[in-house]
Amino acid sequence: MASAAEVDPFAGLPDADRLRRVPILAEAREASPLSGGITNRNYKVILPNGPVVVRVYEHESSALAINRENEHRNSVAAAASGAGAPVVEYLPDENLLIVGWIEGRTFSEADVGLPANLPRIADACRVLHAGPRFVNEFNMFEIQARYLALVRERGFRLPPRYEEFLPQVERIRRAMAASPEPTVPCNNDLLAGNFIDEGERIRLIDYEYSGNNEASFELGNIWSESTLADELLETLVHAYWVGLSPQELAAKVARARLWGLMSKYGWTLWASISASISPIDFDYWGWGMEKYDRAVAEFDGPEVERLLKVLTQ
C-alpha cells in the first residue's frame, strides 16, 4: 500500500504539473477541481494547516480587460476590508493565485433573489466599499468600447443590431457623467457564485474585474447577473443607501437599473471574445446571448427614457 507521502494529490488534474511545481503545495494531502470558473480553473487543495483555493489562468486575460497584478493587489485589499478571502500566495510566473478557503455555502441565483438575503448582500458590499482603495479604476462604458474595438479588429462575432444601440448608450453615458457618484472599491462581477454565506455574514470572492467604481454599478450588476425582479433591485438599493429621501432613492434605483443594462450590454462582448479565445469548454456565446436578449428588450422598451428622466430630475 502506498504511504501518504507517495500519493500524488494532483494526479489526473489538468494542471497537475504546474501544481506540483509550487513549493507551498508540496505537502498537499488532497486536491479537487471546483466548479463555476469560466475564465480560469479553480482547485480546492487541502494542506496540513487547512484548505486553500488555487486559481489557475492562462488564456488572453488582457483581451478581457483582466490585469492579474491588479487582481492580486485588489484581492489583498479586499481581504483587509473583511469582505474577501486572505491571499496566501501569488505566483505570476506560474499564472497562479492562492487564496484562503472560506467555509460556507455558495449562493445560487435563487439565494440572491430571497428578499431576506438582499440586506445581507448590501451589508457585504458596504464592507468592501468602505475598505482600502483598489489600484485601478473600472468603468463599463470604457470597457464596452474597448471590447467593441477588439471585436471589430479581430472579426469576432457581433450580435445582431448591437451597434444600433450605441446612440442610446451615449445618452446614458452623458447622463451618468453629469452627476457621477464617488467611486469605491468594487468587485464588479458579483454573480451568485461569488457570494459565500458564512452564516453570520456574506463574503465576496473573485476579484478579476475589480476596480474603483460607482456603488450603483455593483448593485445594478448584482440585479442583472441574478436576473432579479425590478422590485428586488429596489429592495437591494434601499438596503444599501440608508437615510436617503424617497426622491434620492428613486434616482439611485434608476442609476442602478441603467448600470445593470450597461453591464448586460458590455458583458455580451466579453462573451463574444471569450468564445473566440478561451480554451475552457463553456458555451460563452449562449451565456452572452441570454444577457443580450434582455438588454435588447430594455433598449426597445420605454424604460430607458423613464429612467433617464428620473436620473436627471
N, C-alpha and C positions, 0 to 999 in steps of 0.2 A: 504494500500500500504506500502511495506517495506521501511524504511528510508535507505539512502545511507550507514549508519553505519551498518545496518543489512544485507546488500547484501554481500555475500561471493564471492569475485572475483575469488577464486580458485576452486570453486565448479565444479566438473566434470573433473578436470585435473588429470593426473596420479600421480603427485607428490603433490597433494593438502595438505596432512597432513604435509609434510616436509616444504612446502612454508609457511604454517600458523605458524610454529614454529619460523620463522625468524623475530626478532624484527623490523628490518628496513623495512620489508614488511607489517607491521601491518596496515599501512594506505593506502594500495594499493586500487586503485579505479577500475582497470581493469587488467586482465591477460589473455594472449592468447598464444598458442604454436607457435613457429617459425619453419618453415620447414628447411631442409637441414642438420641437425646434424645426423651423423651416428656413433658417439662414445658417444654421450650424448644427453640429451633433453634440448632444449632451450625455454625460455619463455620471451615474452615482458610483462613487468609489469609497469603499469602507477602509479607513486607515485605523491604526491602533488607538488613536485618540478621538475617533469618531468619523462620520461620513463627510465627504465634500462633493461638490459638483464640478466636473471638468467640462469646460466649454471648448469645443474644437471647431475651428473655422478654416476655410481655405479658398473659396471662390472669390470672385471680384467684388470684395466688400466695398471698395471705394466707389464703384459704379452705383451702388445702392445708397450712397451718402453715409456709409458707416466708416468711422475712423476708430480703429481698435485701441489706439493710445488714449483717445478721448473716452472711449468706453471704460477702459481700465481706471482712469483717473476719476471719472464720474461715479464709477462703482464704489471707489474708496470714499468719495464724498457722501454718497447715498447711505453707505454703512455708517458713517459718522453721524448722519442725521437721525439714525434709528429706523429708517424705512427699509433699507436694503440689507442684503447678506454681507457678512465680513469677507473681505478679499484676502485669500490665502497666498496666492502667488500669480504673477503674470509673466508668461514666457513668450515674448513676441517672436523669437526665432523658431519656436515650435508651433506658433499660432494657437496658444492655449491660454485660457484664463481659468483659474481655480478659485472658487468661492465656497464659503461655508454652506453646509446643508441647513435649511430651515425646516424644522419639524412642524408639519401642519397639513392642511387639506388644500389642494389646488382647486381653485374655483372653476366652475363651468359657467356658460352664459346664463343658465337658469339661476345660479347663485348670485351673479351680478344683478340680475333682474328682480331679486327679492327686495321689496321695499325696506325691510329691516336691515339689510346689508348696506344700503346706499349711504346712510350717515357714517357707517364704519369705514366705507371706502373714502368718503370725503375726509374723515379724520386722518386716514393713512396718507392721502395726498397732501394734506396740510403739513404733516410731519416732514415729508420730503421737501415740500416747497419752502419750508422755514429753515431748511438746512443750509450747508455751505453751498455757495455758488458753484455751478459747473464750469468747465474750462472752455466751453464753446456755446454758440447760440444755435437755436433751431427755429426756422420759420418755414411753415409749409408752403407759402407762396414761392419762396426761393427754391425749396426742394422740388416742388412740382415743376417749376420752369427748368430746373437742372435735369430732371428726369426726362421731360419732353424733348429737350435738346439732344440728349443721348439717344432716345428712341428714334428721333429723326435721323441723327448722324449714322447710326448703325443699321437703320432699316428694320427695326424691331416692329412687331405687330402693334397697331394702334386701333383701339376700339372704334366702332362706327360713331360718327358725329362728335368725336372727342373734342376737336378743335372748334366746333360750333359754339361751345360754351365758354370760350376764352373771354369774350366781352363781359359776360356776367361775372366771371372770376375777377376781372379787373375792377368791376364796380364794387365787389365785396372787399377786394384788397384796399381800395381807396377809402371805403367806409371804415374799415378796421384801422387804417393808418391815421385817420383823422382824430381818433381818440384811443390811442393804444393803452393797453394795460401795462403796468410794470411787469417785467419778466422775472420768473422764479425758476429754480432748478426743477425741470420736468422730466419724467420718464418718456413721454410722447408715444408710447406704444403699449398702453395698458389694455391689451386683450385679456379675456377672462383668465387664461392660463398663467398670467403674470401676477395674479393675486394669490398669496398663500395665507390661509386663515390659521393663525396660531391659537385661536380661542379667545384670548383677551384682546388681541389686535390683529390687523391685517398687515402683512409685509408686501413689499413691491419688489419684483425681481426683473432682470434682463434690461440692461442699460445701453443696448446697441444704438438706439436712436435718441439717447438722452441729450439734453441741452437746455439752456435757459430759454424759456418760452412763456407765453401767457398761460395762466392757470385755466382760463376758459378753453384753451385748446385741449388741455389734459381732460377736462370734463366732457367736452364735446366728442373727443376721440373715444373715451370710455363708452359713451352713449352709442356711437357709431359701431364700434367693434363688437359690442354685445347685442346689437340691434334692439335696443330698448325702446319701449313706447315713449311717446313725447312727454307724457305726464311723469314718467320716471326720470327723465332728464331734469324736469322742474324740481323733483324731489332731491336729486343729487345737487343741483345748483343751489337750492335753498339751504341744504345742509352744509354746503361748503362756505357760502357767503353769509355769514351770520351778522345780523344787525343792520342790514340794508333796508331801504324803503321799498314798498311794492313796485314803484316805477324803476328804481335801480335794479331790483331783482329781475324785472321783466327784460331789461336791457341785457343783463348777464345771461339770461336764458337764450335770448336771441343771438348773442355773441357766441355762446357755446354751440347752438344749432348750426350757425354758419361755419364755425370751425369744424364741426362734425361733417358737414357737406364737403368742405375742402379736404378733410382727411380722406374721405372716400374717393374723391376725385384724384388726389395725389397718389394715394397708395395703389390705385388702379395701374398707374405706370410702373410702380415698384413691381407689381405682379408681372407686367409685360417684360421688364428687364430680367427678373428672376427666371421666368420661363425660358429665356434665351441663354442664360449663363450659368444657372445653378446645376451642380451635379446631383442634388438631392432629389429623390423620387417623390415629387409632390405636384399636385395639379394647381400650379400657380395661376394659370390663366382662368380656370374656373373660379378660384378663390377671388381673383380680382374682378371678374365679371359680375359676381354677386354684389360686390360693393358698387361697381359702376352702374348697374341697373338701378340701384337705389338712388344714386346720385342723379341719374338722368330723370327719374321721376320727380325729384325735388327741383331740378333746373326747369323742367317743363311745367311744373305746377305754380300755384300762386304764392307759395310760402316764402320764396326768396324776397319778393317785393315787400311782403308784410314784415319780414324780419329786418330788412334794411331800414324800413320806416321806424320800427321800434328802436333799433340800434342808434339811429341818428336823431331821435326826438330830444 
